[in-house]
Amino acid sequence: MKNQDSHREPPIAHRLFAAGGPSLREHDARFGRPPTGSAETLVSTLEQAGLTGRGGAGFPTGRKIASVTGRRPVVIGNGAEGEPLGSKDAVLLTRSPQLVLDGLQLAAEAVGAKTIYLYLPSQVAVTARFAIAERAAAGRDRYPTTVVEAPDTFVAGEESAVVARIEGGPALPRDRTVLISTSGLRGRPTLVNNVETLAHVALIARYGSRWFRSVGDPAQPGTMLVTLSGASGGQSVVEVPTGIPLTDVISHCAVTDLRYVSAALIGGYHGSWIPSSAFAHCTLSRSGLAHLGASPGAGIVHTLPIDECGLARTADIVAYLAEQGARQCGPCRNGLPRLATLFDELAFGHVDDALLDEVHRALGLVDGRGSCRHPDGTVRMARSALTVFAHDIDQHRYGRCDAAVATVQSTGHSRARHSECRA
């Protein structure tokens, strides 16, 4: 791994993307073949490494693998990214598919599974199938991997939705009363791991727990893939050590000048807004963001330019999440659409105490009452917006918007952004 002065360039890691290309030949030239060993050895090594899931939940990977017991288990690699701000899994499957497939086979061996699936978006299915065919031609894998394409919806990557889709049904979350590790795909014990997590499993099996812990936050060690977007005007994916200062990620990877960023959405649409004033006191890890009630989630950092209204951006996100709900419970069918209407009024309409009281009341009615985590994630993001953009709310009461003022100050002309904020 290569580290450079963080004042000049953030420490970019070269682990997951270390191979020269996606082919099996390039993969083997860089990493060699993965070792074989007992399930107990792999689980113990993963627990010592402290690897946690990179799909958002952050559950300890060794413990998750160990929890899958019973007859005819199934292993699923989850690469579905319904999150519009995320592309790390697609990039990983394009650049390093063989690491993911190594991790899938190792996980399958650890739980004794003969049935293996790779669940991913259609745009990376061709690359994945080619990588699987290469391994088959080389006699690499004991059991074949079946590719199942995920629909392009926000909830399609939720664990129970993954299982439902592979069974042939719609990719909708289920009201889980029994753990998937006990009864998942067609009632069989099932392990579902994010593809980045599986790639880390493949590296830890080769290089060990001490190597993995040699970088990153001690409480959540290793590296992580981060999708950056927002003020930079584009989207990029980088691999960085966990615990990297947030200012390094934002100022050197996302934008050129922090003065032009007012806030950042950390963790994606189910994440949390944090103000730019807090950037200097944050690192990109669970422990480094906990004091703000935030989490890296699936590795998303989306910056908000100072000339974009945070309330308008939040209203757009809430409206999208309301449309993407599973519509299997009251909070999804009624609560989220109501929140979308209220946030639209907050961003573009008349703001007063009655509106704010109704916003808080609606959030309370939705929170904790859904059949899946989608309503709760929406509430978390919306509540963080009310805190971070509290000053903007006050401005909207008087028909003003700081984003319009910022546009004038930064560009020198009077183009008010009432297309985004008509307060």
URDA-V116200 format. One record per pair of residues at least 4 apart in sequence whose C-alpha atoms are under 8 Angstrom apart, sorted by the first residue. I is the first residue (numbers start at 1). GAP is how many residues later the second one is. D is the distance in Angstrom with one decimal. If there is no record, write none. Layout:
# URDA-V116200
((I/GAP/D) (I/GAP/D))
This chain:
# URDA-V116200
((1/12/5.6) (1/13/5.6) (1/14/7.1) (2/9/7.0) (2/10/6.9) (2/11/6.4) (2/12/7.2) (3/7/7.8) (3/8/4.7) (3/9/6.7) (3/10/7.6) (4/4/7.6) (4/5/6.3) (4/6/6.7) (4/7/5.5) (5/4/6.1) (5/5/7.0) (5/6/7.4) (6/4/4.6) (6/5/6.3) (6/242/6.6) (7/241/7.6) (8/244/7.8) (9/239/7.6) (9/243/6.2) (10/238/5.6) (10/239/6.7) (10/242/6.6) (10/243/7.8) (11/229/6.4) (11/230/7.3) (11/233/7.9) (12/226/7.2) (12/227/6.0) (12/228/5.0) (12/229/7.3) (13/210/7.0) (13/226/5.4) (13/227/5.1) (13/228/6.5) (14/4/5.1) (14/225/7.0) (15/208/7.9) (15/224/7.9) (16/76/7.7) (16/80/7.0) (16/83/7.7) (16/183/7.0) (16/184/7.4) (16/223/7.6) (17/75/7.7) (17/78/6.8) (17/79/6.4) (17/222/8.0) (18/12/7.3) (19/7/6.1) (19/8/5.5) (19/10/7.8) (19/11/5.5) (19/12/7.6) (19/77/7.2) (20/6/5.8) (20/7/7.3) (20/10/7.6) (21/5/5.7) (21/6/7.1) (21/74/6.2) (21/75/7.0) (22/4/6.7) (22/5/6.7) (22/72/6.8) (22/73/5.1) (22/74/5.1) (22/75/6.2) (22/76/6.9) (22/109/7.7) (23/4/6.1) (23/75/7.4) (23/108/6.8) (23/111/7.9) (24/4/6.0) (24/74/6.5) (24/107/7.1) (24/110/6.7) (24/111/7.2) (25/4/6.1) (26/4/6.4) (27/4/6.0) (27/5/7.2) (27/69/7.8) (27/71/6.6) (27/72/7.7) (28/4/4.2) (28/5/6.2) (34/68/7.1) (34/168/6.9) (34/171/6.8) (34/172/5.8) (35/170/6.7) (35/171/6.3) (37/4/6.4) (37/5/7.0) (38/4/6.6) (38/72/6.9) (39/4/6.2) (39/70/6.9) (39/71/4.1) (39/72/6.8) (40/4/6.0) (40/70/7.6) (41/4/6.1) (42/4/6.1) (42/20/7.8) (42/68/7.0) (42/163/6.8) (43/4/6.1) (43/19/4.7) (43/20/7.3) (43/22/7.0) (43/23/6.7) (43/67/7.7) (44/4/6.2) (44/18/6.9) (45/4/6.1) (45/17/7.9) (45/159/7.5) (45/160/7.5) (45/163/6.8) (45/164/5.9) (46/4/6.2) (46/5/6.0) (46/15/6.8) (46/16/5.0) (46/155/7.3) (46/158/7.1) (46/163/6.8) (47/4/6.8) (47/13/7.4) (47/14/7.3) (47/15/5.1) (47/16/7.1) (48/161/5.8) (49/155/7.6) (49/159/7.4) (49/160/4.1) (49/161/6.7) (49/163/6.1) (49/164/6.1) (49/172/7.5) (50/10/6.9) (50/11/8.0) (50/159/7.8) (50/163/7.7) (50/169/7.7) (50/170/6.5) (50/171/6.4) (51/9/6.1) (51/10/5.8) (51/11/7.4) (51/146/7.9) (51/149/7.9) (51/169/7.1) (51/170/6.8) (51/171/7.4) (52/6/5.0) (52/7/5.2) (52/8/4.3) (52/9/5.2) (52/145/7.5) (52/168/7.0) (53/4/6.4) (53/5/4.3) (53/6/5.3) (53/7/6.3) (53/8/5.9) (53/140/7.3) (53/141/6.9) (53/144/5.5) (54/4/6.1) (54/140/6.3) (54/142/6.1) (54/143/5.4) (54/170/7.3) (54/243/7.6) (54/244/5.9) (54/245/7.6) (55/138/7.8) (55/139/5.2) (55/140/8.0) (55/141/7.5) (55/142/7.4) (55/242/7.0) (55/243/4.9) (56/211/7.8) (56/240/7.5) (56/241/4.0) (56/242/4.2) (56/243/7.6) (57/240/6.6) (57/241/7.9) (58/239/7.5) (59/5/7.2) (60/4/6.3) (61/4/6.3) (61/136/7.8) (62/4/6.2) (63/4/6.2) (64/4/7.1) (64/127/7.7) (65/42/7.3) (65/45/7.5) (65/46/6.9) (65/126/6.8) (66/45/7.5) (67/114/6.3) (68/5/7.4) (68/43/6.5) (68/113/4.9) (68/114/6.5) (68/121/6.0) (68/122/6.5) (68/123/6.4) (69/4/7.3) (69/42/7.0) (69/112/7.3) (69/113/6.9) (69/120/6.5) (70/112/7.4) (70/118/7.8) (70/119/6.2) (71/117/7.1) (71/118/7.3) (72/40/7.7) (72/41/6.3) (72/42/7.4) (72/116/6.4) (72/117/7.2) (73/38/7.0) (73/39/6.8) (73/40/4.9) (73/41/7.4) (73/42/7.3) (73/115/5.7) (73/116/4.8) (73/117/5.6) (73/118/7.8) (74/34/7.6) (74/39/5.4) (74/40/7.0) (74/41/5.1) (74/42/6.1) (74/111/7.2) (74/114/6.9) (74/115/6.3) (74/116/4.7) (74/117/6.2) (75/29/7.3) (75/32/7.2) (75/33/5.9) (75/38/6.5) (75/40/6.5) (75/41/5.0) (75/42/6.4) (75/115/5.8) (75/116/4.8) (75/117/6.1) (76/28/7.6) (76/40/5.9) (76/41/4.7) (76/42/5.7) (76/43/7.0) (76/114/7.5) (76/115/6.1) (76/116/4.8) (76/117/6.4) (77/27/6.5) (77/40/6.2) (77/41/4.7) (77/42/6.0) (77/115/6.0) (77/116/5.3) (77/117/5.8) (77/118/5.4) (77/121/7.4) (78/40/6.3) (78/41/5.1) (78/42/6.5) (78/79/7.0) (78/84/7.6) (78/114/6.5) (78/115/5.8) (78/116/4.6) (78/117/5.6) (79/10/5.7) (79/11/7.1) (79/14/8.0) (79/39/7.4) (79/40/5.7) (79/41/4.5) (79/42/7.1) (79/78/7.6) (79/115/6.1) (79/116/5.4) (80/9/7.6) (80/39/6.4) (80/40/4.7) (80/41/5.6) (80/70/6.1) (80/76/6.9) (80/77/5.0) (81/5/6.5) (81/6/6.9) (81/8/7.0) (81/9/7.7) (81/39/7.8) (81/40/7.3) (81/71/7.9) (81/73/7.5) (81/75/7.9) (81/76/6.4) (82/4/7.8) (82/70/5.8) (82/71/5.1) (82/72/4.0) (82/73/6.5) (82/74/6.4) (82/75/6.5) (83/71/5.6) (83/185/7.0) (83/186/7.0) (84/70/7.9) (85/142/7.2) (85/144/7.2) (85/183/6.2) (85/184/7.6) (85/215/6.8) (85/217/7.3) (86/141/5.7) (86/182/7.4) (86/212/7.7) (86/213/7.8) (86/214/6.3) (87/4/6.2) (87/140/6.2) (87/150/7.2) (88/4/6.1) (88/137/6.1) (88/138/6.5) (88/139/5.8) (88/149/5.8) (88/211/7.9) (89/4/6.1) (89/106/6.6) (89/107/6.5) (90/4/6.2) (90/31/7.8) (90/34/6.4) (91/4/6.0) (91/146/7.4) (92/4/5.3) (92/5/6.6) (92/104/7.2) (93/4/4.5) (93/7/7.3) (93/31/6.8) (93/34/7.5) (93/35/6.8) (93/102/7.9) (94/30/6.6) (94/33/6.3) (94/34/7.6) (96/4/7.0) (97/4/6.3) (97/30/7.8) (97/31/6.4) (97/34/6.6) (98/4/6.0) (98/33/6.6) (99/4/6.2) (99/99/7.6) (99/100/4.9) (99/103/6.1) (99/104/7.7) (100/4/6.2) (100/95/5.8) (100/96/7.0) (100/98/5.5) (100/99/4.5) (100/102/7.3) (101/4/6.3) (101/31/7.7) (101/97/7.9) (101/98/7.7) (102/4/6.2) (102/96/7.8) (102/97/7.3) (102/100/5.7) (103/4/6.1) (103/95/4.4) (103/96/5.4) (103/97/7.4) (103/98/5.4) (103/99/4.6) (104/4/6.1) (104/12/7.5) (104/94/6.2) (105/4/6.1) (105/36/7.1) (105/38/8.0) (106/4/6.1) (106/95/7.8) (106/96/7.2) (107/4/6.4) (107/91/7.8) (108/4/5.8) (108/5/4.7) (108/6/7.0) (108/7/7.9) (108/8/7.2) (109/4/6.3) (114/29/5.8) (115/28/7.1) (115/29/7.6) (115/30/7.5) (116/27/7.4) (116/28/6.7) (116/29/4.9) (116/30/6.3) (117/28/5.3) (117/29/4.7) (117/30/5.8) (117/31/7.0) (118/27/6.6) (118/28/6.1) (118/29/4.8) (118/30/6.2) (119/28/6.0) (119/29/4.9) (119/30/5.7) (119/31/6.2) (119/43/7.4) (120/4/7.0) (120/5/6.7) (120/27/7.5) (120/28/6.6) (120/29/5.2) (120/30/5.3) (121/4/6.5) (121/28/5.4) (121/29/5.0) (121/30/6.7) (121/31/7.0) (122/4/7.7) (122/27/5.5) (122/28/6.8) (122/29/7.8) (124/4/6.3) (125/4/6.1) (125/22/7.3) (125/24/7.0) (126/4/6.2) (127/4/6.3) (128/4/6.2) (128/19/7.8) (129/4/6.1) (129/18/7.1) (130/4/6.2) (131/4/6.5) (132/4/6.2) (132/13/7.1) (133/4/6.1) (134/4/6.3) (135/4/6.2) (135/5/5.0) (135/6/6.6) (136/4/5.9) (136/5/6.6) (136/8/7.7) (148/18/6.6) (150/6/6.7) (150/7/7.8) (150/12/7.9) (150/15/7.6) (150/21/7.7) (151/5/6.5) (151/20/7.3) (152/4/7.2) (153/171/6.7) (154/167/7.8) (154/170/6.0) (154/171/8.0) (155/6/7.1) (155/16/7.4) (155/17/6.6) (155/18/7.1) (155/169/7.1) (155/170/7.3) (155/171/7.2) (155/219/7.4) (156/5/5.6) (156/6/6.3) (156/15/5.0) (156/16/6.3) (156/17/7.7) (157/4/6.4) (157/5/5.8) (157/14/8.0) (158/4/6.1) (158/14/7.9) (158/15/6.3) (159/4/6.5) (159/14/7.4) (159/33/6.7) (160/4/6.2) (160/12/7.3) (160/13/5.1) (160/14/5.6) (160/16/7.7) (160/20/7.4) (160/24/7.8) (161/4/6.1) (161/9/7.6) (161/10/4.5) (161/11/4.4) (161/12/4.3) (161/13/6.7) (162/4/6.3) (162/9/6.1) (162/10/7.8) (162/11/8.0) (163/4/6.2) (163/8/7.9) (163/21/6.7) (163/22/5.5) (164/4/6.6) (164/5/5.4) (164/6/6.3) (164/7/5.7) (164/8/6.8) (164/9/7.6) (164/21/7.5) (165/4/4.9) (165/5/5.3) (165/6/4.6) (165/7/7.6) (166/19/7.7) (167/18/6.7) (167/19/7.0) (172/154/6.0) (173/153/7.1) (173/199/6.4) (174/197/7.2) (174/198/7.0) (175/196/5.2) (175/197/6.4) (178/4/7.0) (178/5/6.6) (179/4/6.2) (179/5/7.3) (180/4/4.2) (180/5/7.7) (180/9/6.4) (180/10/5.7) (180/11/7.3) (181/8/4.8) (181/9/4.8) (181/10/5.8) (182/5/7.9) (182/6/6.9) (182/7/4.5) (182/8/6.9) (183/4/4.5) (183/5/5.0) (183/6/4.8) (183/7/6.8) (184/4/5.3) (184/5/5.4) (184/6/5.1) (185/4/7.1) (185/5/6.3) (193/4/6.5) (193/5/6.6) (194/4/6.5) (195/4/6.3) (196/4/6.4) (196/29/7.9) (197/4/6.3) (198/4/6.4) (199/4/6.6) (200/4/6.1) (201/4/6.1) (202/4/6.6) (203/4/6.1) (203/5/7.7) (204/4/4.8) (204/5/6.1) (204/7/7.7) (204/8/6.4) (207/4/6.0) (207/5/7.4) (208/4/6.5) (209/4/6.2) (210/4/6.1) (212/9/7.1) (212/10/5.3) (213/5/7.1) (213/8/5.3) (213/9/5.6) (214/7/7.9) (214/8/7.2) (215/6/6.4) (215/7/5.3) (215/8/7.1) (215/26/6.1) (215/27/7.6) (216/4/7.1) (216/5/4.6) (216/6/4.9) (216/7/6.2) (216/25/4.6) (216/26/4.4) (216/27/5.6) (216/28/7.4) (217/4/4.8) (217/5/7.3) (217/24/7.6) (217/25/5.3) (217/26/4.7) (217/68/7.0) (219/68/7.2) (220/22/6.9) (220/65/6.9) (220/66/7.4) (221/20/7.8) (221/21/6.3) (222/19/6.0) (222/20/6.1) (223/16/6.5) (223/17/5.4) (223/18/4.1) (223/19/5.3) (224/15/5.5) (224/16/5.7) (224/17/6.2) (224/18/6.1) (224/75/7.1) (225/12/6.6) (225/13/5.6) (225/14/4.4) (225/15/6.5) (225/74/6.1) (226/11/5.5) (226/12/5.4) (226/13/6.2) (226/14/7.4) (226/72/7.8) (226/73/4.5) (226/74/5.6) (226/75/7.1) (227/8/6.8) (227/9/5.7) (227/10/4.5) (227/11/6.7) (227/72/6.2) (227/73/4.9) (227/74/6.3) (228/6/8.0) (228/7/5.5) (228/8/5.3) (228/9/6.2) (228/10/7.9) (228/25/7.4) (228/26/6.0) (228/72/6.3) (228/73/5.1) (228/74/5.9) (228/75/8.0) (229/4/6.8) (229/5/5.6) (229/6/4.5) (229/7/6.7) (229/25/6.4) (229/72/6.6) (229/73/4.8) (229/74/6.4) (230/4/6.7) (230/5/7.5) (230/24/7.4) (230/72/5.0) (230/73/4.6) (230/74/5.9) (230/75/7.2) (231/23/6.8) (231/24/6.0) (231/29/7.9) (231/30/6.9) (231/71/7.8) (231/72/5.4) (231/73/5.8) (231/74/5.1) (232/22/5.2) (232/23/4.8) (232/24/7.8) (240/4/7.1) (242/42/5.9) (242/43/5.7) (243/40/4.9) (243/41/4.7) (243/42/5.0) (243/45/6.7) (244/4/7.1) (244/5/7.4) (244/39/5.3) (244/40/5.5) (244/41/7.8) (245/4/6.8) (245/35/7.5) (245/37/6.1) (245/38/4.2) (245/39/6.2) (246/4/6.2) (246/33/6.0) (246/34/7.0) (246/36/5.7) (246/37/5.0) (246/38/5.7) (247/4/5.6) (247/5/7.9) (247/32/5.8) (247/33/6.0) (247/35/7.9) (248/4/5.6) (248/5/7.4) (249/4/5.3) (249/5/6.8) (250/4/4.8) (250/5/6.2) (250/8/7.5) (250/51/7.9) (250/53/7.6) (251/4/5.3) (251/5/5.6) (251/6/6.0) (251/7/5.8) (252/4/6.5) (254/49/7.6) (257/4/7.7) (258/18/7.9) (260/45/5.7) (260/46/5.4) (261/15/6.6) (261/42/6.5) (261/43/5.6) (261/44/4.5) (261/45/5.2) (262/13/6.3) (262/14/5.2) (262/41/7.7) (262/42/5.8) (262/43/5.9) (262/44/4.9) (263/10/6.7) (263/11/5.6) (263/12/4.3) (263/13/4.8) (263/40/6.1) (263/41/5.3) (263/42/7.6) (263/125/7.9) (264/9/5.6) (264/10/5.5) (264/11/6.5) (264/12/7.0) (264/37/6.6) (264/38/5.4) (264/39/4.3) (264/40/5.7) (265/4/7.8) (265/6/6.6) (265/7/5.5) (265/8/4.3) (265/9/6.4) (265/35/7.7) (265/36/6.0) (265/37/5.0) (265/38/6.3) (265/39/7.7) (266/5/5.5) (266/6/5.5) (266/7/6.2) (266/8/7.4) (266/28/7.0) (266/29/6.8) (266/30/5.9) (266/31/7.5) (266/33/7.8) (266/34/5.7) (266/35/4.9) (266/36/6.5) (267/4/4.2) (267/5/6.6) (267/27/7.7) (267/28/6.1) (267/29/4.8) (267/30/4.3) (267/31/5.9) (267/32/5.9) (267/33/4.7) (267/34/6.5) (268/4/7.5) (268/29/7.3) (268/30/7.4) (268/31/7.9) (268/32/5.4) (268/33/7.1) (268/34/7.4) (269/48/6.8) (269/52/8.0) (269/108/7.7) (269/109/7.2) (269/112/6.7) (270/104/7.8) (270/107/4.4) (270/108/5.5) (270/110/6.7) (270/111/5.7) (271/23/6.8) (271/24/7.0) (271/25/7.8) (271/26/6.9) (271/106/7.0) (271/109/6.8) (271/110/5.4) (272/21/7.5) (272/22/5.5) (272/23/7.6) (272/108/6.6) (272/109/4.8) (272/112/5.6) (272/113/7.6) (273/21/7.9) (273/108/6.7) (273/111/5.5) (273/112/5.9) (273/115/6.6) (274/4/6.8) (274/5/7.8) (274/18/7.4) (274/20/7.9) (274/110/7.5) (274/114/6.2) (275/4/7.1) (275/113/5.8) (278/4/6.7) (282/6/5.4) (282/7/5.8) (283/5/4.6) (283/6/6.4) (284/4/6.1) (284/5/6.8) (284/11/8.0) (284/12/6.3) (285/4/6.2) (285/10/6.7) (285/11/6.0) (286/4/5.8) (286/8/7.5) (286/9/5.1) (286/10/6.4) (287/4/7.8) (289/4/6.6) (289/5/5.2) (289/6/5.7) (289/7/7.7) (290/4/5.5) (290/5/6.6) (296/4/6.6) (296/5/8.0) (304/4/6.6) (304/6/7.2) (306/97/6.1) (306/100/6.0) (306/101/7.7) (307/95/7.6) (307/96/4.2) (307/97/6.3) (307/98/7.7) (307/99/5.1) (307/100/5.0) (307/110/7.9) (308/4/7.9) (308/5/7.6) (308/95/5.2) (308/96/7.9) (308/109/7.8) (308/112/7.5) (309/4/6.3) (309/92/7.3) (309/93/7.3) (309/94/5.1) (309/111/6.8) (309/112/6.4) (310/4/6.1) (310/75/7.5) (310/79/6.5) (310/82/7.8) (311/4/6.1) (311/32/7.6) (311/35/7.2) (311/36/5.1) (311/74/7.2) (311/78/6.8) (311/81/7.4) (311/82/7.8) (312/4/6.3) (312/32/7.4) (312/35/5.0) (312/36/7.3) (312/108/6.2) (312/109/6.1) (313/4/6.4) (314/4/6.1) (314/29/7.5) (314/68/7.0) (314/71/6.9) (315/4/6.1) (315/25/6.5) (315/28/5.0) (315/29/5.3) (315/32/6.7) (316/4/6.3) (316/28/7.8) (317/4/6.2) (318/4/6.1) (318/18/7.6) (318/21/7.2) (318/22/5.3) (318/25/7.4) (318/60/6.9) (318/64/7.4) (319/4/6.4) (319/18/7.2) (319/21/4.8) (319/22/7.8) (320/4/6.2) (321/4/6.2) (321/15/7.5) (321/57/7.0) (322/10/7.0) (322/14/4.9) (322/15/5.3) (322/18/6.6) (323/14/7.6) (325/7/5.4) (325/8/7.5) (325/11/7.9) (325/49/7.0) (325/50/7.9) (326/6/6.5) (327/5/4.9) (327/6/4.7) (328/4/6.7) (328/5/7.0) (328/43/7.2) (329/4/6.1) (329/41/6.2) (329/42/6.1) (330/4/5.5) (330/5/6.5) (330/40/7.2) (331/4/4.2) (331/5/6.1) (331/34/7.8) (331/35/5.2) (331/38/6.7) (331/39/5.6) (331/44/6.4) (332/4/5.4) (332/5/7.6) (332/38/7.1) (332/42/8.0) (332/43/6.4) (333/4/7.1) (334/4/6.2) (335/4/6.2) (335/27/7.0) (335/30/7.4) (335/31/5.7) (336/4/6.2) (336/30/7.5) (336/39/7.0) (337/4/6.4) (338/4/6.3) (338/24/7.5) (339/4/6.1) (339/20/7.0) (339/23/6.6) (339/24/7.3) (340/4/6.1) (341/4/6.3) (342/4/6.2) (342/13/7.5) (342/16/7.9) (342/17/6.2) (343/4/6.1) (343/16/7.6) (344/4/5.8) (344/5/7.2) (345/4/4.4) (345/5/6.6) (345/6/7.3) (346/4/6.9) (346/5/5.8) (346/9/7.5) (346/47/7.5) (346/50/7.9) (347/49/7.6) (347/74/6.3) (347/75/7.5) (347/76/6.8) (348/73/5.6) (348/74/5.0) (348/75/5.2) (349/73/7.2) (349/74/6.0) (350/46/7.6) (350/47/6.8) (350/73/7.1) (351/4/6.2) (351/5/7.5) (351/42/7.5) (351/45/6.3) (351/46/4.9) (352/4/6.5) (352/45/6.3) (353/4/6.1) (354/4/6.2) (355/4/6.2) (356/4/6.3) (357/4/6.1) (358/4/6.0) (359/4/6.2) (360/4/6.3) (361/4/6.4) (362/4/6.4) (363/4/6.1) (363/16/6.1) (363/20/7.8) (365/4/7.5) (366/4/7.0) (366/9/6.5) (366/10/7.3) (366/13/7.4) (367/8/6.7) (367/9/5.3) (367/12/6.3) (368/7/7.8) (368/8/6.0) (369/6/7.9) (370/4/7.5) (370/5/5.9) (370/6/7.2) (373/4/6.1) (374/4/6.3) (375/4/6.3) (376/4/6.2) (377/4/6.4) (378/4/6.2) (379/4/6.0) (380/4/6.3) (381/4/6.4) (382/4/6.6) (383/4/6.6) (384/4/6.1) (385/4/5.6) (385/5/7.7) (386/4/5.5) (386/7/7.9) (389/4/6.4) (390/4/6.5) (391/4/6.3) (392/4/6.1) (392/9/6.6) (392/10/6.6) (393/4/6.4) (394/4/7.2) (395/4/6.6) (395/5/5.1) (395/6/5.8) (395/7/7.2) (396/4/5.1) (396/5/6.0) (396/27/5.3) (397/26/7.8) (398/25/7.9) (399/23/8.0) (399/24/4.7) (400/23/5.9) (401/4/6.9) (401/20/6.9) (401/22/6.5) (402/4/6.1) (403/4/6.2) (403/14/7.0) (404/4/6.6) (404/11/7.3) (404/12/4.6) (404/13/5.3) (404/14/7.5) (405/4/6.3) (405/11/7.4) (406/4/5.9) (407/4/5.8) (407/5/7.6) (407/6/7.5) (407/7/7.4) (407/8/6.9) (407/9/6.9) (407/10/7.7) (408/4/5.1) (408/5/5.1) (408/6/5.1) (408/7/6.7) (408/8/7.4) (409/4/7.7) (417/4/6.2) (417/5/7.8) (418/4/4.5) (418/5/7.5))
